Amino acid sequence: MVKFAKKIIAAAGGLFIGFINGFFGSGGGMLCVPLMEKALKEETKRAHATAILVILPISIASAVMYLLGGYWDTQVVLTCSLGVVIGGIGGALLLKVLPPRIVGLIFALMMIGVGIKSIF
């Protein structure tokens, strides 16, 4: 893929992913991984790892907007933060050792589960 075209796709995808994450408060990573794998032709583990890094500025921007709007609970933030950090480290370590096919399968099953849960 031509470098310029890849940059345009990445920028347009980033704009869409940022909008979705800001609108729903989540979901950016779920869209980012398929974008990188399918449109940008990144390999599975690289796409997942890169999506995690892409989520950081998305999360900061969305969090600032929600904080300014008063849509947060201090107790929940404090309670969940430690678990999120530990879970993130565990997930990143597991990503290193699992075969790409298994990572893709787990990701697909999780997306299906979230989709079904969203309907009901």
N, CA, C and O atoms as a Tinker XYZ file with bonds, in Angstrom:
   480  protein
     1  N      0.858000   -1.174000    0.000000    73     2
     2  CA     0.000000    0.000000    0.000000    64     1     3
     3  C      0.903000    1.236000    0.000000    63     2     4     5
     4  O      1.911000    1.265000    0.705000    81     3
     5  N      0.557000    2.222000   -0.763000    73     3     6
     6  CA     1.318000    3.452000   -0.838000    64     5     7
     7  C      1.281000    4.140000    0.524000    63     6     8     9
     8  O      0.231000    4.208000    1.164000    81     7
     9  N      2.439000    4.651000    0.964000    73     7    10
    10  CA     2.525000    5.268000    2.286000    64     9    11
    11  C      1.505000    6.391000    2.490000    63    10    12    13
    12  O      0.896000    6.491000    3.555000    81    11
    13  N      1.318000    7.234000    1.470000    73    11    14
    14  CA     0.384000    8.353000    1.598000    64    13    15
    15  C     -1.045000    7.849000    1.786000    63    14    16    17
    16  O     -1.782000    8.360000    2.630000    81    15
    17  N     -1.428000    6.856000    1.008000    73    15    18
    18  CA    -2.784000    6.288000    1.125000    64    17    19
    19  C     -2.977000    5.662000    2.501000    63    18    20    21
    20  O     -4.045000    5.784000    3.102000    81    19
    21  N     -1.945000    4.994000    2.995000    73    19    22
    22  CA    -2.019000    4.370000    4.318000    64    21    23
    23  C     -2.219000    5.441000    5.398000    63    22    24    25
    24  O     -2.979000    5.240000    6.345000    81    23
    25  N     -1.536000    6.575000    5.248000    73    23    26
    26  CA    -1.681000    7.664000    6.213000    64    25    27
    27  C     -3.080000    8.277000    6.161000    63    26    28    29
    28  O     -3.648000    8.627000    7.196000    81    27
    29  N     -3.628000    8.405000    4.964000    73    27    30
    30  CA    -4.983000    8.957000    4.821000    64    29    31
    31  C     -5.997000    8.020000    5.471000    63    30    32    33
    32  O     -6.883000    8.470000    6.198000    81    31
    33  N     -5.870000    6.720000    5.212000    73    31    34
    34  CA    -6.779000    5.730000    5.806000    64    33    35
    35  C     -6.657000    5.745000    7.329000    63    34    36    37
    36  O     -7.662000    5.697000    8.038000    81    35
    37  N     -5.418000    5.811000    7.826000    73    35    38
    38  CA    -5.192000    5.830000    9.273000    64    37    39
    39  C     -5.789000    7.093000    9.895000    63    38    40    41
    40  O     -6.404000    7.022000   10.960000    81    39
    41  N     -5.619000    8.240000    9.251000    73    39    42
    42  CA    -6.144000    9.505000    9.787000    64    41    43
    43  C     -7.675000    9.509000    9.768000    63    42    44    45
    44  O     -8.305000    9.899000   10.752000    81    43
    45  N     -8.270000    9.081000    8.665000    73    43    46
    46  CA    -9.736000    9.033000    8.565000    64    45    47
    47  C    -10.296000    8.024000    9.566000    63    46    48    49
    48  O    -11.299000    8.289000   10.229000    81    47
    49  N     -9.646000    6.870000    9.669000    73    47    50
    50  CA   -10.070000    5.868000   10.639000    64    49    51
    51  C     -9.946000    6.391000   12.063000    63    50    52    53
    52  O    -10.813000    6.149000   12.902000    81    51
    53  N     -8.867000    7.107000   12.326000    73    51    54
    54  CA    -8.670000    7.692000   13.649000    64    53    55
    55  C     -9.758000    8.688000   14.005000    63    54    56    57
    56  O    -10.224000    8.732000   15.144000    81    55
    57  N    -10.158000    9.485000   13.029000    73    55    58
    58  CA   -11.233000   10.452000   13.247000    64    57    59
    59  C    -12.538000    9.731000   13.599000    63    58    60    61
    60  O    -13.235000   10.121000   14.536000    81    59
    61  N    -12.856000    8.695000   12.853000    73    59    62
    62  CA   -14.067000    7.922000   13.101000    64    61    63
    63  C    -13.998000    7.213000   14.451000    63    62    64    65
    64  O    -14.962000    7.233000   15.216000    81    63
    65  N    -12.865000    6.590000   14.741000    73    63    66
    66  CA   -12.684000    5.868000   16.002000    64    65    67
    67  C    -12.793000    6.825000   17.182000    63    66    68    69
    68  O    -13.429000    6.503000   18.186000    81    67
    69  N    -12.175000    8.000000   17.067000    73    67    70
    70  CA   -12.262000    8.997000   18.129000    64    69    71
    71  C    -13.693000    9.453000   18.364000    63    70    72    73
    72  O    -14.126000    9.605000   19.506000    81    71
    73  N    -14.431000    9.671000   17.264000    73    71    74
    74  CA   -15.832000   10.082000   17.385000    64    73    75
    75  C    -16.649000    9.009000   18.108000    63    74    76    77
    76  O    -17.399000    9.309000   19.037000    81    75
    77  N    -16.496000    7.767000   17.675000    73    75    78
    78  CA   -17.252000    6.662000   18.289000    64    77    79
    79  C    -16.910000    6.540000   19.762000    63    78    80    81
    80  O    -17.800000    6.378000   20.596000    81    79
    81  N    -15.616000    6.616000   20.092000    73    79    82
    82  CA   -15.206000    6.501000   21.489000    64    81    83
    83  C    -15.762000    7.654000   22.317000    63    82    84    85
    84  O    -16.215000    7.447000   23.443000    81    83
    85  N    -15.730000    8.855000   21.773000    73    83    86
    86  CA   -16.269000   10.000000   22.488000    64    85    87
    87  C    -17.771000    9.928000   22.654000    63    86    88    89
    88  O    -18.308000   10.310000   23.694000    81    87
    89  N    -18.447000    9.439000   21.635000    73    87    90
    90  CA   -19.911000    9.358000   21.656000    64    89    91
    91  C    -20.412000    8.284000   22.624000    63    90    92    93
    92  O    -21.322000    8.527000   23.416000    81    91
    93  N    -19.801000    7.082000   22.551000    73    91    94
    94  CA   -20.257000    5.968000   23.380000    64    93    95
    95  C    -19.482000    5.826000   24.679000    63    94    96    97
    96  O    -19.924000    5.119000   25.585000    81    95
    97  N    -18.337000    6.482000   24.786000    73    95    98
    98  CA   -17.507000    6.329000   25.980000    64    97    99
    99  C    -16.629000    5.100000   25.926000    63    98   100   101
   100  O    -15.921000    4.803000   26.888000    81    99
   101  N    -16.661000    4.387000   24.827000    73    99   102
   102  CA   -15.822000    3.203000   24.629000    64   101   103
   103  C    -15.970000    2.746000   23.185000    63   102   104   105
   104  O    -16.693000    3.359000   22.400000    81   103
   105  N    -15.291000    1.686000   22.850000    73   103   106
   106  CA   -15.456000    1.103000   21.521000    64   105   107
   107  C    -14.366000    1.453000   20.529000    63   106   108   109
   108  O    -14.292000    0.864000   19.451000    81   107
   109  N    -13.521000    2.406000   20.884000    73   107   110
   110  CA   -12.459000    2.803000   19.960000    64   109   111
   111  C    -11.524000    1.661000   19.591000    63   110   112   113
   112  O    -11.197000    1.465000   18.421000    81   111
   113  N    -11.102000    0.919000   20.590000    73   111   114
   114  CA   -10.191000   -0.205000   20.337000    64   113   115
   115  C    -10.839000   -1.313000   19.534000    63   114   116   117
   116  O    -10.179000   -1.982000   18.739000    81   115
   117  N    -12.133000   -1.510000   19.742000    73   115   118
   118  CA   -12.849000   -2.558000   19.007000    64   117   119
   119  C    -12.913000   -2.240000   17.517000    63   118   120   121
   120  O    -12.987000   -3.146000   16.688000    81   119
   121  N    -12.885000   -0.964000   17.182000    73   119   122
   122  CA   -12.880000   -0.566000   15.778000    64   121   123
   123  C    -11.460000   -0.418000   15.238000    63   122   124   125
   124  O    -11.203000   -0.635000   14.054000    81   123
   125  N    -10.559000   -0.048000   16.118000    73   123   126
   126  CA    -9.176000    0.210000   15.718000    64   125   127
   127  C     -8.485000   -1.067000   15.227000    63   126   128   129
   128  O     -7.766000   -1.039000   14.228000    81   127
   129  N     -8.697000   -2.166000   15.916000    73   127   130
   130  CA    -8.034000   -3.427000   15.547000    64   129   131
   131  C     -8.435000   -3.881000   14.140000    63   130   132   133
   132  O     -7.553000   -4.146000   13.323000    81   131
   133  N     -9.729000   -3.980000   13.828000    73   131   134
   134  CA   -10.085000   -4.377000   12.461000    64   133   135
   135  C     -9.585000   -3.391000   11.399000    63   134   136   137
   136  O     -9.186000   -3.800000   10.309000    81   135
   137  N     -9.608000   -2.107000   11.716000    73   135   138
   138  CA    -9.079000   -1.113000   10.772000    64   137   139
   139  C     -7.617000   -1.414000   10.447000    63   138   140   141
   140  O     -7.216000   -1.421000    9.284000    81   139
   141  N     -6.836000   -1.660000   11.483000    73   139   142
   142  CA    -5.409000   -1.916000   11.258000    64   141   143
   143  C     -5.160000   -3.246000   10.557000    63   142   144   145
   144  O     -4.292000   -3.348000    9.691000    81   143
   145  N     -5.921000   -4.254000   10.934000    73   143   146
   146  CA    -5.717000   -5.563000   10.309000    64   145   147
   147  C     -6.180000   -5.588000    8.856000    63   146   148   149
   148  O     -5.460000   -6.057000    7.975000    81   147
   149  N     -7.367000   -5.089000    8.617000    73   147   150
   150  CA    -7.963000   -5.213000    7.277000    64   149   151
   151  C     -7.513000   -4.094000    6.330000    63   150   152   153
   152  O     -7.038000   -4.363000    5.227000    81   151
   153  N     -7.663000   -2.850000    6.766000    73   151   154
   154  CA    -7.375000   -1.729000    5.871000    64   153   155
   155  C     -5.885000   -1.398000    5.784000    63   154   156   157
   156  O     -5.384000   -1.032000    4.721000    81   155
   157  N     -5.181000   -1.531000    6.918000    73   155   158
   158  CA    -3.768000   -1.162000    6.933000    64   157   159
   159  C     -2.834000   -2.362000    6.829000    63   158   160   161
   160  O     -1.615000   -2.203000    6.776000    81   159
   161  N     -3.410000   -3.567000    6.800000    73   159   162
   162  CA    -2.662000   -4.818000    6.610000    64   161   163
   163  C     -1.602000   -5.074000    7.686000    63   162   164   165
   164  O     -0.529000   -5.604000    7.401000    81   163
   165  N     -1.922000   -4.688000    8.930000    73   163   166
   166  CA    -1.020000   -4.974000   10.041000    64   165   167
   167  C     -1.271000   -6.391000   10.540000    63   166   168   169
   168  O     -2.399000   -6.879000   10.463000    81   167
   169  N     -0.256000   -7.047000   11.041000    73   167   170
   170  CA    -0.438000   -8.386000   11.589000    64   169   171
   171  C     -1.177000   -8.287000   12.921000    63   170   172   173
   172  O     -1.168000   -7.238000   13.565000    81   171
   173  N     -1.814000   -9.376000   13.329000    73   171   174
   174  CA    -2.753000   -9.388000   14.450000    64   173   175
   175  C     -2.175000   -8.824000   15.741000    63   174   176   177
   176  O     -2.753000   -7.904000   16.319000    81   175
   177  N     -1.055000   -9.353000   16.203000    73   175   178
   178  CA    -0.502000   -8.891000   17.479000    64   177   179
   179  C     -0.097000   -7.419000   17.408000    63   178   180   181
   180  O     -0.299000   -6.670000   18.364000    81   179
   181  N      0.462000   -7.013000   16.299000    73   179   182
   182  CA     0.861000   -5.611000   16.134000    64   181   183
   183  C     -0.385000   -4.701000   16.151000    63   182   184   185
   184  O     -0.355000   -3.618000   16.736000    81   183
   185  N     -1.461000   -5.143000   15.515000    73   183   186
   186  CA    -2.699000   -4.361000   15.501000    64   185   187
   187  C     -3.270000   -4.213000   16.913000    63   186   188   189
   188  O     -3.701000   -3.126000   17.298000    81   187
   189  N     -3.273000   -5.286000   17.673000    73   187   190
   190  CA    -3.801000   -5.231000   19.035000    64   189   191
   191  C     -2.943000   -4.339000   19.920000    63   190   192   193
   192  O     -3.466000   -3.515000   20.670000    81   191
   193  N     -1.641000   -4.500000   19.834000    73   191   194
   194  CA    -0.732000   -3.686000   20.648000    64   193   195
   195  C     -0.833000   -2.210000   20.261000    63   194   196   197
   196  O     -0.862000   -1.342000   21.134000    81   195
   197  N     -0.886000   -1.926000   18.985000    73   195   198
   198  CA    -0.994000   -0.540000   18.524000    64   197   199
   199  C     -2.327000    0.062000   18.952000    63   198   200   201
   200  O     -2.385000    1.232000   19.330000    81   199
   201  N     -3.392000   -0.721000   18.896000    73   199   202
   202  CA    -4.713000   -0.229000   19.318000    64   201   203
   203  C     -4.686000    0.194000   20.781000    63   202   204   205
   204  O     -5.307000    1.189000   21.154000    81   203
   205  N     -3.971000   -0.554000   21.603000    73   203   206
   206  CA    -3.865000   -0.198000   23.021000    64   205   207
   207  C     -3.209000    1.170000   23.165000    63   206   208   209
   208  O     -3.635000    1.984000   23.984000    81   207
   209  N     -2.181000    1.420000   22.374000    73   207   210
   210  CA    -1.517000    2.724000   22.435000    64   209   211
   211  C     -2.382000    3.837000   21.854000    63   210   212   213
   212  O     -2.341000    4.970000   22.334000    81   211
   213  N     -3.156000    3.525000   20.835000    73   211   214
   214  CA    -4.054000    4.511000   20.230000    64   213   215
   215  C     -5.166000    4.882000   21.204000    63   214   216   217
   216  O     -5.645000    6.016000   21.197000    81   215
   217  N     -5.571000    3.949000   22.025000    73   215   218
   218  CA    -6.651000    4.184000   22.978000    64   217   219
   219  C     -6.261000    5.222000   24.029000    63   218   220   221
   220  O     -7.136000    5.907000   24.560000    81   219
   221  N     -4.990000    5.353000   24.337000    73   219   222
   222  CA    -4.560000    6.292000   25.376000    64   221   223
   223  C     -4.996000    7.728000   25.087000    63   222   224   225
   224  O     -5.678000    8.323000   25.922000    81   223
   225  N     -4.632000    8.315000   23.935000    73   223   226
   226  CA    -5.106000    9.693000   23.704000    64   225   227
   227  C     -6.622000    9.781000   23.522000    63   226   228   229
   228  O     -7.230000   10.788000   23.884000    81   227
   229  N     -7.232000    8.737000   22.968000    73   227   230
   230  CA    -8.694000    8.719000   22.846000    64   229   231
   231  C     -9.312000    8.770000   24.241000    63   230   232   233
   232  O    -10.242000    9.536000   24.493000    81   231
   233  N     -8.789000    7.953000   25.134000    73   231   234
   234  CA    -9.321000    7.889000   26.497000    64   233   235
   235  C     -9.117000    9.207000   27.235000    63   234   236   237
   236  O    -10.006000    9.665000   27.952000    81   235
   237  N     -7.946000    9.816000   27.059000    73   235   238
   238  CA    -7.680000   11.089000   27.729000    64   237   239
   239  C     -8.645000   12.159000   27.228000    63   238   240   241
   240  O     -9.244000   12.883000   28.023000    81   239
   241  N     -8.793000   12.257000   25.909000    73   239   242
   242  CA    -9.692000   13.276000   25.347000    64   241   243
   243  C    -11.126000   13.053000   25.808000    63   242   244   245
   244  O    -11.797000   13.998000   26.224000    81   243
   245  N    -11.600000   11.819000   25.737000    73   243   246
   246  CA   -12.970000   11.521000   26.171000    64   245   247
   247  C    -13.135000   11.765000   27.665000    63   246   248   249
   248  O    -14.146000   12.318000   28.099000    81   247
   249  N    -12.143000   11.352000   28.455000    73   247   250
   250  CA   -12.217000   11.523000   29.907000    64   249   251
   251  C    -12.306000   12.994000   30.285000    63   250   252   253
   252  O    -13.075000   13.362000   31.173000    81   251
   253  N    -11.529000   13.834000   29.620000    73   251   254
   254  CA   -11.579000   15.270000   29.906000    64   253   255
   255  C    -12.986000   15.813000   29.651000    63   254   256   257
   256  O    -13.520000   16.578000   30.455000    81   255
   257  N    -13.570000   15.418000   28.545000    73   255   258
   258  CA   -14.914000   15.907000   28.219000    64   257   259
   259  C    -15.944000   15.416000   29.251000    63   258   260   261
   260  O    -16.815000   16.176000   29.674000    81   259
   261  N    -15.838000   14.149000   29.648000    73   259   262
   262  CA   -16.772000   13.625000   30.645000    64   261   263
   263  C    -16.533000   14.254000   32.025000    63   262   264   265
   264  O    -17.484000   14.521000   32.761000    81   263
   265  N    -15.268000   14.488000   32.370000    73   263   266
   266  CA   -14.956000   15.148000   33.638000    64   265   267
   267  C    -15.549000   16.555000   33.676000    63   266   268   269
   268  O    -16.164000   16.953000   34.665000    81   267
   269  N    -15.358000   17.300000   32.590000    73   267   270
   270  CA   -15.896000   18.655000   32.522000    64   269   271
   271  C    -17.420000   18.661000   32.613000    63   270   272   273
   272  O    -18.014000   19.610000   33.125000    81   271
   273  N    -18.040000   17.608000   32.120000    73   271   274
   274  CA   -19.499000   17.501000   32.175000    64   273   275
   275  C    -20.013000   16.946000   33.496000    63   274   276   277
   276  O    -21.220000   16.921000   33.733000    81   275
   277  N    -19.095000   16.498000   34.363000    73   275   278
   278  CA   -19.489000   15.956000   35.662000    64   277   279
   279  C    -20.018000   14.530000   35.618000    63   278   280   281
   280  O    -20.674000   14.083000   36.559000    81   279
   281  N    -19.739000   13.814000   34.539000    73   279   282
   282  CA   -20.246000   12.439000   34.380000    64   281   283
   283  C    -19.251000   11.412000   34.898000    63   282   284   285
   284  O    -18.740000   10.606000   34.121000    81   283
   285  N    -18.968000   11.426000   36.189000    73   283   286
   286  CA   -18.036000   10.447000   36.735000    64   285   287
   287  C    -18.286000   10.261000   38.222000    63   286   288   289
   288  O    -18.945000   11.076000   38.867000    81   287
   289  N    -17.752000    9.183000   38.745000    73   287   290
   290  CA   -17.940000    8.824000   40.146000    64   289   291
   291  C    -16.557000    8.538000   40.739000    63   290   292   293
   292  O    -15.898000    7.577000   40.342000    81   291
   293  N    -16.125000    9.358000   41.673000    73   291   294
   294  CA   -14.796000    9.230000   42.260000    64   293   295
   295  C    -14.562000    7.838000   42.844000    63   294   296   297
   296  O    -13.499000    7.255000   42.632000    81   295
   297  N    -15.518000    7.309000   43.560000    73   295   298
   298  CA   -15.358000    5.997000   44.203000    64   297   299
   299  C    -15.141000    4.897000   43.159000    63   298   300   301
   300  O    -14.292000    4.023000   43.338000    81   299
   301  N    -15.902000    4.946000   42.086000    73   299   302
   302  CA   -15.753000    3.936000   41.033000    64   301   303
   303  C    -14.379000    4.071000   40.374000    63   302   304   305
   304  O    -13.716000    3.068000   40.110000    81   303
   305  N    -13.958000    5.295000   40.111000    73   303   306
   306  CA   -12.640000    5.511000   39.498000    64   305   307
   307  C    -11.551000    4.926000   40.385000    63   306   308   309
   308  O    -10.683000    4.197000   39.903000    81   307
   309  N    -11.588000    5.234000   41.666000    73   307   310
   310  CA   -10.560000    4.739000   42.588000    64   309   311
   311  C    -10.601000    3.225000   42.719000    63   310   312   313
   312  O     -9.556000    2.577000   42.773000    81   311
   313  N    -11.797000    2.661000   42.772000    73   311   314
   314  CA   -11.946000    1.222000   42.935000    64   313   315
   315  C    -11.497000    0.453000   41.690000    63   314   316   317
   316  O    -10.840000   -0.582000   41.807000    81   315
   317  N    -11.841000    0.940000   40.524000    73   315   318
   318  CA   -11.540000    0.230000   39.278000    64   317   319
   319  C    -10.109000    0.413000   38.782000    63   318   320   321
   320  O     -9.584000   -0.457000   38.087000    81   319
   321  N     -9.474000    1.522000   39.123000    73   319   322
   322  CA    -8.168000    1.852000   38.548000    64   321   323
   323  C     -7.111000    0.782000   38.775000    63   322   324   325
   324  O     -6.383000    0.431000   37.847000    81   323
   325  N     -7.016000    0.268000   39.970000    73   323   326
   326  CA    -6.007000   -0.759000   40.254000    64   325   327
   327  C     -6.261000   -2.009000   39.417000    63   326   328   329
   328  O     -5.333000   -2.585000   38.849000    81   327
   329  N     -7.513000   -2.420000   39.346000    73   327   330
   330  CA    -7.853000   -3.594000   38.543000    64   329   331
   331  C     -7.566000   -3.390000   37.069000    63   330   332   333
   332  O     -7.110000   -4.308000   36.386000    81   331
   333  N     -7.832000   -2.191000   36.578000    73   331   334
   334  CA    -7.574000   -1.891000   35.163000    64   333   335
   335  C     -6.081000   -1.986000   34.864000    63   334   336   337
   336  O     -5.687000   -2.547000   33.841000    81   335
   337  N     -5.259000   -1.446000   35.741000    73   335   338
   338  CA    -3.812000   -1.491000   35.530000    64   337   339
   339  C     -3.305000   -2.933000   35.578000    63   338   340   341
   340  O     -2.540000   -3.349000   34.707000    81   339
   341  N     -3.719000   -3.683000   36.571000    73   339   342
   342  CA    -3.281000   -5.082000   36.692000    64   341   343
   343  C     -3.794000   -5.904000   35.509000    63   342   344   345
   344  O     -3.049000   -6.696000   34.932000    81   343
   345  N     -5.059000   -5.716000   35.151000    73   343   346
   346  CA    -5.624000   -6.429000   34.002000    64   345   347
   347  C     -4.920000   -6.062000   32.704000    63   346   348   349
   348  O     -4.681000   -6.927000   31.861000    81   347
   349  N     -4.589000   -4.794000   32.539000    73   347   350
   350  CA    -3.882000   -4.352000   31.338000    64   349   351
   351  C     -2.509000   -4.992000   31.214000    63   350   352   353
   352  O     -2.110000   -5.408000   30.126000    81   351
   353  N     -1.795000   -5.072000   32.307000    73   351   354
   354  CA    -0.478000   -5.723000   32.294000    64   353   355
   355  C     -0.638000   -7.204000   31.972000    63   354   356   357
   356  O      0.105000   -7.749000   31.156000    81   355
   357  N     -1.603000   -7.854000   32.610000    73   355   358
   358  CA    -1.843000   -9.277000   32.349000    64   357   359
   359  C     -2.223000   -9.539000   30.901000    63   358   360   361
   360  O     -1.716000  -10.472000   30.278000    81   359
   361  N     -3.110000   -8.717000   30.369000    73   359   362
   362  CA    -3.524000   -8.875000   28.977000    64   361   363
   363  C     -2.375000   -8.677000   28.012000    63   362   364   365
   364  O     -2.247000   -9.425000   27.042000    81   363
   365  N     -1.530000   -7.675000   28.261000    73   363   366
   366  CA    -0.383000   -7.413000   27.391000    64   365   367
   367  C      0.611000   -8.573000   27.438000    63   366   368   369
   368  O      1.181000   -8.949000   26.413000    81   367
   369  N      0.814000   -9.136000   28.622000    73   367   370
   370  CA     1.712000  -10.290000   28.736000    64   369   371
   371  C      1.142000  -11.508000   28.007000    63   370   372   373
   372  O      1.879000  -12.245000   27.353000    81   371
   373  N     -0.150000  -11.711000   28.118000    73   371   374
   374  CA    -0.798000  -12.838000   27.442000    64   373   375
   375  C     -0.753000  -12.667000   25.924000    63   374   376   377
   376  O     -0.573000  -13.643000   25.196000    81   375
   377  N     -0.916000  -11.443000   25.448000    73   375   378
   378  CA    -0.852000  -11.167000   24.010000    64   377   379
   379  C      0.490000  -11.612000   23.433000    63   378   380   381
   380  O      0.558000  -12.074000   22.293000    81   379
   381  N      1.552000  -11.473000   24.218000    73   379   382
   382  CA     2.885000  -11.855000   23.755000    64   381   383
   383  C      3.006000  -13.358000   23.474000    63   382   384   385
   384  O      3.733000  -13.763000   22.567000    81   383
   385  N      2.302000  -14.171000   24.241000    73   383   386
   386  CA     2.508000  -15.617000   24.155000    64   385   387
   387  C      1.453000  -16.371000   23.345000    63   386   388   389
   388  O      1.707000  -17.488000   22.893000    81   387
   389  N      0.279000  -15.780000   23.156000    73   387   390
   390  CA    -0.765000  -16.476000   22.406000    64   389   391
   391  C     -0.524000  -16.375000   20.901000    63   390   392   393
   392  O     -0.043000  -15.350000   20.418000    81   391
   393  N     -0.852000  -17.425000   20.165000    73   391   394
   394  CA    -0.746000  -17.354000   18.705000    64   393   395
   395  C     -1.753000  -16.341000   18.145000    63   394   396   397
   396  O     -2.834000  -16.173000   18.709000    81   395
   397  N     -1.408000  -15.665000   17.039000    73   395   398
   398  CA    -2.303000  -14.660000   16.462000    64   397   399
   399  C     -3.709000  -15.187000   16.181000    63   398   400   401
   400  O     -4.685000  -14.456000   16.349000    81   399
   401  N     -3.822000  -16.430000   15.761000    73   399   402
   402  CA    -5.139000  -17.008000   15.454000    64   401   403
   403  C     -6.030000  -17.046000   16.704000    63   402   404   405
   404  O     -7.224000  -16.755000   16.630000    81   403
   405  N     -5.445000  -17.403000   17.836000    73   403   406
   406  CA    -6.195000  -17.468000   19.093000    64   405   407
   407  C     -6.587000  -16.057000   19.537000    63   406   408   409
   408  O     -7.704000  -15.835000   20.004000    81   407
   409  N     -5.670000  -15.115000   19.391000    73   407   410
   410  CA    -5.965000  -13.719000   19.742000    64   409   411
   411  C     -7.146000  -13.222000   18.906000    63   410   412   413
   412  O     -8.067000  -12.602000   19.437000    81   411
   413  N     -7.120000  -13.494000   17.604000    73   411   414
   414  CA    -8.216000  -13.093000   16.721000    64   413   415
   415  C     -9.530000  -13.749000   17.099000    63   414   416   417
   416  O    -10.580000  -13.108000   17.063000    81   415
   417  N     -9.480000  -15.019000   17.460000    73   415   418
   418  CA   -10.691000  -15.751000   17.861000    64   417   419
   419  C    -11.282000  -15.167000   19.145000    63   418   420   421
   420  O    -12.490000  -14.944000   19.228000    81   419
   421  N    -10.443000  -14.922000   20.135000    73   419   422
   422  CA   -10.913000  -14.341000   21.396000    64   421   423
   423  C    -11.527000  -12.965000   21.140000    63   422   424   425
   424  O    -12.577000  -12.629000   21.689000    81   423
   425  N    -10.858000  -12.177000   20.302000    73   423   426
   426  CA   -11.353000  -10.834000   19.978000    64   425   427
   427  C    -12.711000  -10.915000   19.286000    63   426   428   429
   428  O    -13.626000  -10.166000   19.628000    81   427
   429  N    -12.846000  -11.811000   18.322000    73   427   430
   430  CA   -14.109000  -11.961000   17.589000    64   429   431
   431  C    -15.231000  -12.416000   18.526000    63   430   432   433
   432  O    -16.343000  -11.892000   18.459000    81   431
   433  N    -14.950000  -13.373000   19.385000    73   431   434
   434  CA   -15.969000  -13.847000   20.331000    64   433   435
   435  C    -16.397000  -12.735000   21.289000    63   434   436   437
   436  O    -17.574000  -12.608000   21.627000    81   435
   437  N    -15.430000  -11.941000   21.714000    73   435   438
   438  CA   -15.743000  -10.841000   22.603000    64   437   439
   439  C    -16.617000   -9.800000   21.888000    63   438   440   441
   440  O    -17.567000   -9.284000   22.476000    81   439
   441  N    -16.305000   -9.497000   20.645000    73   439   442
   442  CA   -17.109000   -8.541000   19.884000    64   441   443
   443  C    -18.536000   -9.057000   19.691000    63   442   444   445
   444  O    -19.498000   -8.299000   19.817000    81   443
   445  N    -18.665000  -10.338000   19.387000    73   443   446
   446  CA   -19.993000  -10.939000   19.232000    64   445   447
   447  C    -20.767000  -10.847000   20.549000    63   446   448   449
   448  O    -21.941000  -10.477000   20.562000    81   447
   449  N    -20.104000  -11.186000   21.647000    73   447   450
   450  CA   -20.748000  -11.113000   22.962000    64   449   451
   451  C    -21.202000   -9.713000   23.308000    63   450   452   453
   452  O    -22.313000   -9.526000   23.804000    81   451
   453  N    -20.359000   -8.723000   23.055000    73   451   454
   454  CA   -20.716000   -7.326000   23.335000    64   453   455
   455  C    -21.870000   -6.894000   22.437000    63   454   456   457
   456  O    -22.767000   -6.178000   22.885000    81   455
   457  N    -21.857000   -7.315000   21.187000    73   455   458
   458  CA   -22.955000   -6.989000   20.263000    64   457   459
   459  C    -24.276000   -7.558000   20.727000    63   458   460   461
   460  O    -25.297000   -6.869000   20.711000    81   459
   461  N    -24.261000   -8.806000   21.140000    73   459   462
   462  CA   -25.479000   -9.442000   21.636000    64   461   463
   463  C    -25.964000   -8.747000   22.909000    63   462   464   465
   464  O    -27.157000   -8.484000   23.066000    81   463
   465  N    -25.044000   -8.459000   23.801000    73   463   466
   466  CA   -25.398000   -7.781000   25.054000    64   465   467
   467  C    -25.993000   -6.400000   24.789000    63   466   468   469
   468  O    -26.899000   -5.964000   25.500000    81   467
   469  N    -25.485000   -5.716000   23.772000    73   467   470
   470  CA   -25.988000   -4.380000   23.443000    64   469   471
   471  C    -27.422000   -4.425000   22.935000    63   470   472   473
   472  O    -28.180000   -3.477000   23.143000    81   471
   473  N    -27.802000   -5.502000   22.279000    73   471   474
   474  CA   -29.154000   -5.639000   21.763000    64   473   475
   475  C    -30.148000   -5.887000   22.891000    63   474   476   477
   476  O    -31.264000   -5.368000   22.867000    81   475
   477  N    -29.746000   -6.671000   23.867000    73   475   478
   478  CA   -30.651000   -7.043000   24.962000    64   477   479
   479  C    -30.302000   -6.256000   26.155000    63   478   480
   480  O    -30.936000   -6.405000   27.200000    81   479
